Amino acid sequence: MSEELVPRDDVRATLAARKELGEDIEPALVDAFVERIEKRLAQTSRESEQALRRKREHQKEMVLGGMALSIPLFALAAIFTGLAGVIVVCSALVVIAVVTAR
């Protein structure tokens, strides 16, 4: 992870507060700190899921668009160039699917 879950200043502040307030308040400080970490993890997880969903939608749109364009291309290739043209159109569909899968 390139981004910190909790800023270092927060960690230092929590440790300083523990030193100042003593061990009596330590459980409350730890609970508050853990809660901040859990919130940040949940936010990161949501962001990751949204990015994955957007990528999958884009991939689906590209493949379906390529397939829609290939229908008239298949007809033209079959009429004017025969099997070689159909193979080229199929190859183009494969390339589109592979490139969008990355």
C-alpha positions in Angstrom: 0.0 0.0 0.0 1.4 3.3 -1.0 -1.0 5.3 1.2 -0.9 5.2 5.0 -4.0 3.9 6.7 -3.6 6.2 9.6 -1.3 9.3 9.4 1.9 9.0 11.5 1.0 12.1 13.3 -2.2 10.4 14.6 -0.1 7.5 15.9 2.4 9.8 17.6 -0.5 11.8 19.1 -2.1 8.7 20.5 1.2 7.5 22.0 1.8 10.9 23.5 -1.7 11.0 25.0 -1.1 7.5 26.5 2.1 8.7 28.1 0.4 11.8 29.5 -2.8 10.2 30.7 -1.4 7.0 32.0 -2.5 3.4 31.7 -6.0 4.1 33.1 -7.2 5.6 29.9 -5.2 3.3 27.6 -8.1 1.0 26.6 -10.2 3.9 25.5 -7.2 5.3 23.4 -6.6 1.9 21.8 -10.3 1.5 21.0 -10.5 4.9 19.4 -7.3 4.2 17.4 -8.5 0.8 16.2 -11.9 2.3 15.2 -10.1 4.9 13.0 -8.1 2.1 11.4 -11.2 0.0 10.8 -13.0 3.0 9.2 -10.1 3.6 6.9 -9.9 -0.1 5.9 -13.6 -0.1 5.1 -13.3 3.0 3.0 -10.3 1.6 1.1 -12.3 -1.6 0.5 -15.3 0.3 -0.9 -13.0 2.3 -3.2 -11.3 -0.8 -4.4 -14.7 -2.5 -5.1 -15.9 0.5 -7.0 -12.8 0.7 -9.2 -13.1 -3.0 -10.0 -16.8 -2.6 -10.9 -16.0 0.3 -13.2 -13.2 -1.7 -14.9 -15.6 -4.7 -15.5 -18.3 -2.4 -16.9 -15.8 -0.8 -19.3 -14.5 -4.2 -20.3 -18.1 -5.5 -21.0 -18.9 -2.4 -23.0 -15.8 -2.7 -25.2 -16.3 -6.4 -25.9 -20.0 -5.9 -26.7 -19.2 -2.9 -28.9 -16.6 -4.9 -30.7 -19.0 -7.7 -31.3 -21.7 -5.3 -32.6 -19.2 -3.8 -35.0 -18.0 -7.2 -36.1 -21.4 -8.3 -37.5 -21.3 -6.1 -40.6 -17.6 -6.7 -40.9 -18.1 -10.4 -41.0 -20.6 -10.0 -43.8 -18.3 -7.7 -45.8 -15.3 -9.9 -45.2 -17.1 -13.1 -46.2 -18.5 -11.5 -49.4 -15.3 -9.7 -50.6 -12.3 -11.6 -49.1 -13.7 -15.0 -48.1 -12.1 -17.0 -45.2 -9.1 -14.8 -44.9 -11.2 -11.7 -44.1 -13.4 -13.7 -41.6 -10.2 -14.8 -39.8 -8.9 -11.2 -39.6 -12.2 -10.0 -38.1 -12.1 -12.9 -35.5 -8.5 -11.9 -34.7 -9.6 -8.3 -34.2 -12.3 -9.5 -31.7 -9.7 -11.5 -29.8 -7.4 -8.5 -29.6 -10.1 -6.3 -28.3 -11.1 -8.8 -25.6 -7.5 -9.4 -24.5 -6.6 -5.7 -24.4 -9.7 -4.7 -22.4 -9.1 -7.6 -20.0 -5.9 -5.9 -18.8 
